Amino acid sequence: MSQSNDPGHFFQTDSSLSETARRAAKSKNSKGNPVKLPSKILAVAADPHDHALVYVAEAAGTVKRINPEAEKKVVATYTGPEAPLTSIAVSHKSGTLFAGCWDKTIWSWDVKSRRPGHRFRGHADFVKAVVVFTLQGRELLVSGSQDATIIVWDAATGERLHILKGHTRGILALALDPLEYDAAKEEVIVFSAGSDREIRRWRVGVDAAKEVKEGPCPIIAHETSVDAIHFDSDGDLWTASADKSAKCLSRSRHWEEDSSFEHPDYARDVAVDEEGGWVITACRNEEVRVWEKGSGKLHHIFEGHFDEVTALVLLEGQRVVSVSIDGTVRTWSLKAQELAKAIKEAEDEKAGKVEEKVEEKKEGLMTLEEEEELAALMEDSD
């Protein structure tokens, strides 16, 4: 056990102290042009009103509107909660920001004025996922909770419309089926996923809501918790799981696995850049991976975060934004030229580290003359 007079080091093992030192050293890097915030970041969402901006949810209970490319990074801050915020949804129609919270409620704010709006109460545990959409002229908010229930709300009034049950454990992700969505229709299809490894489908309308029973029910594609679900433009479903994989589930084959991307640790999120043909994944081991969508081959790893990467969002211009427990927001380019440059820099950095290790090893070795001198001294001592 290391000896230290620093109270922060009391009762820590050598390995934990080494890990703290490693992260402290890595935190100094500027990869991905980091925007540094004061607390852990648990979620990120694109701004539907300005494609250069994102919203991030912090464990400190605030939502921040961020412009990663501007000199002034934090555009606005939304406050009120005193518990971690886990998820974000932004209404394009009403300009309302919604955030799921550990305090079992969903908070809301007017985006422009930053004034708090309705606070949605009804769940019995942490709210882990939220999605908002317009249907027949009304705006509906759907929330999923650790209490294993889904609640459908009237977003304008805060009225609770429906409670949906089927999952046996906490719900971690929600996604609106884009191919089934038409604001003029009476209902939409919402997918949910959670800690029970199940993916379920729900037919949601203003007057009624129920589970979809046609086809596989539930959809089982992973061995354990499903942390994220997203659709691509073809309507295929992309998933990220604590079983250390991200997968594509084919709509045309009734949600059977089409491809799988294996990770060294939990896969936390997945995004698809269809312009470049890339699949981007977030991993608990601090890395953002870029895969070739067609072949499934790992193309590049962005290394910059120094703690678990929690979420991703794809922006216009082939940019992906990643957020992390380390409190940073980082932006990575997926354009061919920029990606090639990043790969070359990573190779050069790796080569430099190898050279450093070789030099260190050389410095630690004795010369032949020194070895002979030591042998003579040992003989004299005998």
C-alpha positions as CSV (number, residue, x, y, z in Angstrom):
1,M,0.0,0.0,0.0
2,S,1.3,3.5,-0.9
3,Q,2.2,5.9,1.9
4,S,0.7,9.4,1.6
5,N,-0.2,12.3,3.9
6,D,-2.9,13.4,1.4
7,P,-6.3,12.7,3.1
8,G,-7.7,12.1,-0.4
9,H,-5.4,9.1,-0.7
10,F,-6.5,7.4,2.6
11,F,-7.7,3.8,2.1
12,Q,-6.9,3.8,-1.6
13,T,-5.0,0.9,-3.2
14,D,-2.0,1.4,-5.4
15,S,-4.1,0.5,-8.4
16,S,-6.7,3.1,-7.6
17,L,-4.1,5.8,-7.0
18,S,-2.4,4.8,-10.3
19,E,-5.8,5.1,-12.1
20,T,-6.4,8.5,-10.6
21,A,-3.0,9.7,-11.7
22,R,-3.6,8.3,-15.2
23,R,-6.9,10.1,-15.6
24,A,-5.4,13.3,-14.3
25,A,-2.6,13.1,-16.9
26,K,-5.0,12.2,-19.7
27,S,-7.4,15.0,-18.8
28,K,-4.9,17.6,-20.1
29,N,-5.4,16.5,-23.7
30,S,-7.2,18.7,-26.2
31,K,-8.5,16.0,-28.5
32,G,-12.0,16.7,-29.8
33,N,-11.8,20.4,-28.8
34,P,-13.2,19.7,-25.3
35,V,-15.8,21.9,-23.7
36,K,-15.2,21.4,-20.0
37,L,-18.2,21.5,-17.6
38,P,-18.2,21.3,-13.8
39,S,-20.0,17.9,-13.5
40,K,-20.6,14.5,-15.1
41,I,-22.6,14.6,-18.3
42,L,-25.2,11.9,-18.7
43,A,-27.0,12.8,-22.0
44,V,-26.8,14.9,-25.1
45,A,-29.4,16.0,-27.7
46,A,-29.2,18.0,-30.9
47,D,-30.9,21.4,-31.0
48,P,-33.7,21.3,-33.6
49,H,-33.6,25.0,-34.0
50,D,-29.9,25.5,-34.6
51,H,-27.9,22.6,-36.1
52,A,-24.6,24.0,-34.6
53,L,-25.8,23.5,-31.0
54,V,-26.5,20.7,-28.6
55,Y,-28.1,20.3,-25.2
56,V,-26.3,18.4,-22.4
57,A,-27.7,17.0,-19.2
58,E,-25.5,17.2,-16.1
59,A,-25.4,15.2,-12.9
60,A,-25.4,18.6,-11.1
61,G,-29.0,19.0,-12.2
62,T,-28.6,21.6,-15.0
63,V,-29.1,21.4,-18.7
64,K,-26.7,23.5,-20.8
65,R,-27.1,24.6,-24.4
66,I,-23.6,24.3,-26.0
67,N,-22.0,25.6,-29.2
68,P,-18.9,23.5,-29.4
69,E,-17.4,25.5,-32.2
70,A,-17.9,29.0,-30.8
71,E,-15.6,31.1,-28.6
72,K,-18.4,31.3,-26.0
73,K,-19.3,27.6,-25.5
74,V,-22.2,27.8,-23.1
75,V,-25.1,29.6,-24.8
76,A,-27.7,29.0,-22.0
77,T,-28.1,27.2,-18.7
78,Y,-31.4,25.8,-17.4
79,T,-31.6,25.3,-13.7
80,G,-34.0,24.1,-11.0
81,P,-33.4,20.4,-10.3
82,E,-31.2,19.3,-7.4
83,A,-30.7,15.8,-8.7
84,P,-28.9,14.4,-11.7
85,L,-30.6,14.8,-15.1
86,T,-30.5,11.6,-17.3
87,S,-32.2,12.4,-20.6
88,I,-33.3,15.3,-22.8
89,A,-35.9,15.9,-25.5
90,V,-36.5,19.2,-27.3
91,S,-39.8,20.2,-29.0
92,H,-39.4,21.7,-32.4
93,K,-43.0,22.9,-32.3
94,S,-43.4,24.6,-28.9
95,G,-39.7,25.4,-28.2
96,T,-39.9,23.5,-24.9
97,L,-37.0,21.6,-23.3
98,F,-37.7,18.4,-21.3
99,A,-35.3,16.6,-19.0
100,G,-35.8,13.3,-17.1
101,C,-34.5,13.4,-13.5
102,W,-33.4,11.2,-10.6
103,D,-36.0,12.9,-8.5
104,K,-38.7,10.9,-10.4
105,T,-40.0,13.8,-12.4
106,I,-39.6,15.4,-15.8
107,W,-38.6,19.1,-15.7
108,S,-39.4,21.5,-18.6
109,W,-38.3,25.0,-19.6
110,D,-39.1,27.5,-22.4
111,V,-36.0,27.3,-24.5
112,K,-35.8,31.1,-25.2
113,S,-36.8,32.6,-21.8
114,R,-35.3,29.7,-19.8
115,R,-38.3,29.9,-17.5
116,P,-39.4,26.6,-15.9
117,G,-42.7,25.1,-17.2
118,H,-44.7,22.1,-16.2
119,R,-43.1,19.5,-13.9
120,F,-44.4,16.1,-14.7
121,R,-45.0,13.9,-11.7
122,G,-46.1,10.3,-11.7
123,H,-43.2,7.9,-11.8
124,A,-42.1,6.0,-8.7
125,D,-38.4,5.9,-9.6
126,F,-35.7,7.7,-11.7
127,V,-36.8,8.9,-15.1
128,K,-34.3,7.6,-17.6
129,A,-35.7,8.4,-21.1
130,V,-38.0,11.0,-22.7
131,V,-39.2,11.6,-26.2
132,V,-41.6,14.3,-27.5
133,F,-43.7,14.5,-30.8
134,T,-46.8,16.1,-32.2
135,L,-49.9,14.1,-33.0
136,Q,-53.1,15.4,-34.4
137,G,-52.1,19.0,-33.4
138,R,-51.3,18.0,-29.8
139,E,-47.8,17.6,-28.4
140,L,-47.2,14.3,-26.5
141,L,-44.4,13.6,-24.1
142,V,-43.4,9.9,-23.5
143,S,-41.2,9.0,-20.5
144,G,-39.6,5.8,-19.4
145,S,-38.5,5.1,-15.8
146,Q,-36.5,2.8,-13.6
147,D,-39.9,1.8,-12.2
148,A,-40.5,-0.2,-15.4
149,T,-43.4,1.9,-16.6
150,I,-43.9,4.2,-19.6
151,I,-46.1,7.3,-19.2
152,V,-47.7,9.3,-22.0
153,W,-48.4,12.9,-21.2
154,D,-50.1,15.9,-22.7
155,A,-46.9,18.1,-23.0
156,A,-48.8,21.3,-23.0
157,T,-51.0,20.7,-19.9
158,G,-49.0,18.1,-18.0
159,E,-52.0,15.8,-18.0
160,R,-51.1,12.1,-17.7
161,L,-52.9,10.3,-20.6
162,H,-51.7,6.7,-20.4
163,I,-49.5,4.3,-18.3
164,L,-47.9,1.4,-20.2
165,K,-46.6,-1.7,-18.5
166,G,-44.8,-4.7,-19.9
167,H,-41.1,-4.4,-19.0
168,T,-40.0,-6.2,-15.8
169,R,-37.1,-3.9,-15.0
170,G,-36.1,-0.3,-15.6
171,I,-36.6,1.4,-18.9
172,L,-33.4,3.0,-20.3
173,A,-34.3,4.2,-23.8
174,L,-37.2,5.3,-26.0
175,A,-37.3,5.9,-29.8
176,L,-40.1,7.1,-32.1
177,D,-40.4,4.8,-35.2
178,P,-39.8,7.3,-38.1
179,L,-41.4,5.2,-40.8
180,E,-44.6,4.9,-38.9
181,Y,-44.7,8.5,-37.9
182,D,-47.3,10.9,-39.4
183,A,-48.4,13.8,-37.3
184,A,-51.8,13.7,-39.0
185,K,-52.5,10.1,-38.0
186,E,-54.2,8.9,-34.9
187,E,-51.2,7.0,-33.5
188,V,-47.5,6.4,-33.7
189,I,-45.2,3.5,-32.8
190,V,-42.7,4.0,-29.9
191,F,-40.0,1.5,-29.1
192,S,-38.6,1.0,-25.6
193,A,-35.6,-0.8,-24.2
194,G,-34.3,-1.5,-20.7
195,S,-32.5,-3.4,-18.1
196,D,-34.5,-6.6,-18.8
197,R,-32.8,-6.7,-22.2
198,E,-36.2,-6.5,-23.9
199,I,-37.2,-4.2,-26.7
200,R,-40.9,-3.6,-26.9
201,R,-43.2,-1.7,-29.2
202,W,-46.1,0.5,-28.3
203,R,-49.0,2.0,-30.3
204,V,-49.5,5.4,-28.9
205,G,-52.3,7.8,-29.6
206,V,-54.1,10.7,-27.8
207,D,-57.1,8.5,-26.8
208,A,-55.5,5.1,-26.4
209,A,-52.1,3.3,-26.1
210,K,-51.3,-0.4,-26.1
211,E,-48.4,-2.8,-26.8
212,V,-47.9,-4.0,-30.4
213,K,-48.3,-7.8,-30.4
214,E,-47.6,-8.5,-34.1
215,G,-44.2,-10.1,-34.8
216,P,-41.7,-10.7,-32.1
217,C,-42.9,-9.5,-28.7
218,P,-40.7,-8.6,-27.1
219,I,-37.6,-8.3,-29.3
220,I,-34.6,-10.1,-27.7
221,A,-31.3,-9.2,-29.4
222,H,-28.9,-8.8,-26.4
223,E,-27.8,-10.8,-23.4
224,T,-28.3,-7.9,-20.9
225,S,-29.3,-4.3,-20.6
226,V,-30.0,-2.3,-23.7
227,D,-28.8,1.3,-23.1
228,A,-29.7,3.0,-26.4
229,I,-31.9,2.5,-29.4
230,H,-31.9,4.6,-32.6
231,F,-33.3,4.3,-36.1
232,D,-31.5,5.0,-39.4
233,S,-33.1,6.4,-42.6
234,D,-34.1,2.9,-43.8
235,G,-36.0,2.3,-40.6
236,D,-33.6,-0.3,-39.2
237,L,-33.0,-0.3,-35.5
238,W,-29.5,0.3,-34.0
239,T,-28.9,-0.8,-30.4
240,A,-26.1,-0.5,-27.8
241,S,-25.9,-2.8,-24.8
242,A,-24.0,-3.7,-21.6
243,D,-23.3,-7.1,-23.2
244,K,-20.4,-5.2,-24.9
245,S,-22.0,-5.0,-28.4
246,A,-23.9,-2.6,-30.7
247,K,-26.2,-4.2,-33.2
248,C,-28.3,-3.4,-36.3
249,L,-31.7,-5.1,-36.3
250,S,-33.3,-5.5,-39.7
251,R,-36.9,-4.2,-40.1
252,S,-37.4,-6.3,-43.3
253,R,-36.4,-9.4,-41.4
254,H,-38.7,-8.7,-38.4
255,W,-36.0,-7.2,-36.3
256,E,-33.5,-10.1,-36.6
257,E,-29.8,-9.2,-36.1
258,D,-28.2,-7.9,-39.3
259,S,-24.8,-7.0,-37.9
260,S,-22.9,-6.8,-34.6
261,F,-20.1,-4.6,-33.4
262,E,-18.1,-6.0,-30.5
263,H,-16.5,-3.9,-27.8
264,P,-14.0,-4.5,-24.9
265,D,-16.5,-3.0,-22.4
266,Y,-20.2,-1.8,-22.2
267,A,-21.5,-0.1,-25.4
268,R,-23.3,3.0,-24.2
269,D,-24.6,4.6,-27.4
270,V,-24.6,4.3,-31.2
271,A,-25.1,6.7,-34.1
272,V,-25.1,6.2,-37.8
273,D,-23.5,8.6,-40.3
274,E,-25.1,7.6,-43.5
275,E,-23.4,10.2,-45.6
276,G,-20.0,8.7,-44.9
277,G,-21.1,5.1,-44.2
278,W,-19.9,5.1,-40.6
279,V,-21.3,3.6,-37.4
280,I,-20.1,5.4,-34.3
281,T,-20.2,3.9,-30.8
282,A,-19.6,5.1,-27.3
283,C,-17.9,2.7,-24.9
284,R,-17.4,2.6,-21.1
285,N,-13.7,2.3,-21.6
286,E,-13.4,6.0,-22.6
287,E,-13.3,5.5,-26.3
288,V,-15.4,6.6,-29.3
289,R,-15.2,4.0,-32.1
290,V,-15.8,4.5,-35.8
291,W,-16.8,1.4,-37.8
292,E,-17.4,0.8,-41.5
293,K,-21.1,0.3,-41.8
294,G,-21.0,-2.1,-44.7
295,S,-18.2,-4.4,-43.6
296,G,-18.4,-4.0,-39.8
297,K,-14.6,-3.3,-39.7
298,L,-13.3,-1.1,-37.0
299,H,-11.8,2.0,-38.8
300,H,-10.6,4.3,-36.1
301,I,-10.8,5.0,-32.3
302,F,-11.1,8.5,-31.0
303,E,-9.2,8.7,-27.7
304,G,-9.7,11.9,-25.7
305,H,-12.2,11.2,-22.9
306,F,-10.7,10.1,-19.6
307,D,-13.8,8.4,-18.2
308,E,-16.8,6.6,-19.5
309,V,-18.4,8.0,-22.6
310,T,-22.1,8.2,-21.9
311,A,-23.8,9.4,-25.1
312,L,-23.4,10.5,-28.7
313,V,-25.3,12.8,-31.1
314,L,-24.7,13.2,-34.9
315,L,-24.7,16.8,-36.2
316,E,-24.8,18.2,-39.8
317,G,-21.5,18.3,-41.6
318,Q,-20.5,14.8,-40.5
319,R,-19.7,15.8,-37.0
320,V,-20.3,13.6,-33.9
321,V,-20.5,15.0,-30.4
322,S,-19.6,12.7,-27.5
323,V,-20.2,13.4,-23.8
324,S,-18.7,11.7,-20.8
325,I,-18.6,11.2,-17.0
326,D,-15.3,13.2,-17.3
327,G,-17.4,16.4,-17.7
328,T,-16.3,17.1,-21.3
329,V,-18.2,17.6,-24.5
330,R,-16.0,16.7,-27.5
331,T,-16.6,17.0,-31.2
332,W,-15.1,14.7,-33.9
333,S,-15.1,15.1,-37.6
334,L,-16.1,12.1,-39.8
335,K,-15.2,13.8,-43.1
336,A,-12.8,11.6,-45.1
337,Q,-9.9,14.1,-45.0
338,E,-10.3,14.9,-41.3
339,L,-10.7,11.3,-40.4
340,A,-7.5,10.3,-42.3
341,K,-5.7,13.1,-40.5
342,A,-6.9,11.8,-37.1
343,I,-5.8,8.3,-38.0
344,K,-2.3,9.6,-39.0
345,E,-2.0,11.6,-35.7
346,A,-3.0,8.5,-33.7
347,E,-0.4,6.4,-35.5
348,D,2.3,9.0,-34.9
349,E,1.4,9.3,-31.3
350,K,1.5,5.5,-30.8
351,A,4.9,5.3,-32.5
352,G,6.2,8.1,-30.3
353,K,5.1,6.3,-27.2
354,V,6.8,3.1,-28.4
355,E,10.0,5.0,-28.9
356,E,9.8,6.5,-25.4
357,K,9.4,3.1,-23.9
358,V,12.4,1.8,-25.9
359,E,14.5,4.7,-24.6
360,E,13.3,4.1,-21.0
361,K,14.3,0.5,-21.3
362,K,17.7,1.4,-22.7
363,E,18.2,3.8,-19.8
364,G,17.4,1.0,-17.4
365,L,19.9,-1.4,-18.8
366,M,23.6,-1.6,-17.8
367,T,26.3,-1.5,-20.4
368,L,28.7,-4.4,-20.8
369,E,31.4,-2.5,-18.9
370,E,29.0,-1.8,-16.0
371,E,28.1,-5.5,-15.8
372,E,31.7,-6.5,-15.7
373,E,32.4,-3.9,-13.0
374,L,29.5,-5.2,-10.9
375,A,30.7,-8.8,-11.3
376,A,34.2,-7.8,-10.1
377,L,32.8,-6.1,-7.1
378,M,30.7,-9.1,-6.2
379,E,33.8,-11.3,-6.5
380,D,35.7,-9.0,-4.2
381,S,33.0,-9.2,-1.6
382,D,33.2,-13.0,-1.5
